[in-house]
């Protein structure tokens, strides 16, 4: 029997992992990816709102969510409108509403201690440790929507 040097063995294992990942199920080009679960820092939320697509993530700092969102037209809806970037600092429990002209809204809420960012139903949202029924909210909109 012959021995395989350790570096060659690691290289073969890495190549096998890459090949297995490439053979996995892929989304079709015309299928829109949606990532709607609560996310931690630097992780994206990807959602459709009316004829718009939103990619949002946040950076934690000083117990706030520094929200960054890019809003653009759905790939299936031809348009010459450029994407818009929105940056908002949210305190825990605060919600930002991203509204479209179709009267649809995406509501993103900063979690307790800025631990996560979530999509919420604004009518059912309950802020963390607040005594009021409705949390503080911010509305974001841009012309051209």
Secondary structure by P-SEA (a helix, b strand, c coil): cccccaaaaaaaaaaaaaaaaaacccccccbbbbbcccccccbbbbbbcccbbbbbbbbbcccccbbbbbbbccccccccccbbbbbbbbcccbbbbbcccccbbbbbbbcccccccccccccccccccccccccbbbbbbbccc
